[in-house]
Amino acid sequence: MPIIKSAKKAARQAVKRTAKNQQIKSDIKTTLKAFKANPTAENMSKAQSEYDKAVKKGLLKKNTASRRKAALAKFAKATKATA
């Protein structure tokens, strides 16, 4: 356990940030699973939106999200989903 006041605060902040990051990751996984089960344009849009939110919050880098969104588009094209 931290003893110094600033270390205690940092520990509290880390817990909150971890919870927030886990929720964002969970949202991404949920929408991705929904898209793969039913590859429609609407589901693809939701999945891409979740990636954009993760970039905005600083959880993913821009190019990582871009690469994953491109993979979604490739998957949609392969399954003949309308984009």
Steps between C-alpha positions, in 0.01 A plus 500: 500500500622848423588722792551834328189704427577543130563127463162427660333733253687342209381158614137619511534652154652179362203300625253737332695510174531122492125462546431751222746332263355156570150630423614645168676173409188307595285723277738442210491123548120498527444698181765298318331176600163636386651604166662162437174322584295730277723699258274787402590857416342621823701258715819591315432869563452433871823301521695770318348760729622308806852496357480877441386554859792295628740719300335814630536377860866406441450127542610410146736670260355647184673260262401198708134598479538572130651157439222328692230698320655402167484137609132547579440640153689210345292252700180677398599489136585131522159425653323726250373743766403839365725777625 
